[in-house]
């Protein structure tokens, strides 16, 4: 499989601390799927998990931008059977195999995405 796109994003976790106290925030529901919200709010630090997934979605958008524009709500960051994060694109026009790596510290979350061709 060849690499056809890469993307990276970093974000301050403080932007998500206030949102982490509001599970039913309109913003959160626009950006994240129910599955993502359930995963993040099950964590001790939901703000860090939310920020990391937000950064991953931004990284995916950058990695796939040469093919087509996709929105954040078309991207779902889930864990595969090996518990590694992957991006699922909910857009029938885009078929992509996207690997994602995420990490966060006390203050920042970072994510990197690699888009592979299907061959």
C-alpha positions in Angstrom: 0.0 0.0 0.0 1.3 3.4 -0.9 0.9 6.6 1.0 -1.3 9.1 -0.8 -1.8 11.7 2.0 -0.6 12.7 5.4 -2.0 15.1 8.0 -1.1 16.3 11.5 -2.9 18.5 14.0 -2.2 19.8 17.5 -4.7 21.4 19.8 -4.9 22.8 23.3 -6.9 20.6 25.7 -8.2 23.6 27.6 -10.5 24.3 24.6 -12.4 21.1 25.6 -12.4 21.3 29.4 -15.6 23.3 29.5 -17.2 21.1 26.9 -16.2 17.9 28.8 -18.7 18.9 31.5 -21.6 19.1 29.0 -22.2 15.7 27.4 -25.2 17.0 25.5 -23.4 20.1 24.0 -24.6 20.9 20.5 -21.0 21.4 19.4 -20.0 17.9 20.6 -23.0 16.3 18.8 -22.0 18.1 15.6 -18.4 16.9 15.7 -18.5 13.5 17.4 -20.5 10.4 16.9 -22.4 8.8 19.8 -19.8 6.0 19.8 -17.0 8.5 20.1 -18.7 10.5 22.9 -19.4 7.3 24.8 -15.8 6.3 24.6 -14.4 9.8 25.6 -16.8 10.3 28.5 -15.9 6.8 29.9 -12.4 8.1 30.4 -11.0 9.8 33.5 -10.0 12.8 31.4 -12.8 13.3 28.8 -11.3 16.6 27.7 -8.0 15.0 26.7 -9.8 12.2 24.8 -12.1 14.7 23.0 -9.2 16.9 22.0 -7.2 14.0 20.7 -10.1 12.8 18.6 -10.8 16.3 17.4 -7.1 16.6 16.3 -7.4 13.2 14.6 -10.4 14.4 12.6 -8.4 17.5 11.6 -5.5 15.3 10.6 -7.7 13.1 8.5 -9.2 16.1 6.7 -5.7 17.2 5.8 -4.6 13.7 4.7 -7.6 13.3 2.4 -7.9 16.9 1.1 -6.4 16.1 -2.3 -9.3 13.8 -3.0 -12.3 15.6 -1.7 -13.6 17.7 1.0 -15.1 15.8 4.0 -16.6 17.2 7.1 -15.8 16.3 10.7 -19.1 14.5 11.2 -18.3 12.2 8.3 -15.2 11.0 10.2 -15.4 8.5 13.1 -12.3 7.6 15.1 -12.7 4.1 16.5 -10.4 1.4 17.8 -9.8 -1.7 15.7 -9.6 -5.2 17.1 -6.0 -4.6 18.2 -7.2 -1.4 20.1 -5.3 0.8 17.6 -7.2 4.0 16.5 -8.4 4.1 12.9 -10.6 6.5 10.9 -13.8 5.4 9.3 -15.2 7.7 6.7 -18.9 7.9 6.4 -19.1 9.2 2.9 -20.0 6.8 0.1 -17.9 8.7 -2.4 -14.7 8.3 -0.5 -13.0 4.9 -0.1 -9.9 5.3 2.1 -7.7 3.3 4.4 -6.6 5.7 7.1 -4.2 5.0 9.9 -4.3 7.4 12.9 -2.0 8.0 15.8 -3.1 10.2 18.7 -1.5 11.3 22.0 -2.1 13.9 24.6 -0.2 15.5 27.5 -1.6 17.7 30.3 -2.0 20.6 27.9 -2.0 19.5 24.3 -3.4 16.7 22.1 -1.7 15.7 18.8 -2.8 13.4 16.0 -1.2 12.1 12.8 -3.1 10.5 9.9 -1.8 8.5 7.0 -4.1 7.8 4.0 -3.1 4.7 2.1 -4.3 3.7 -1.4 -6.5 0.6 -1.7 -4.0 -1.4 -3.7 
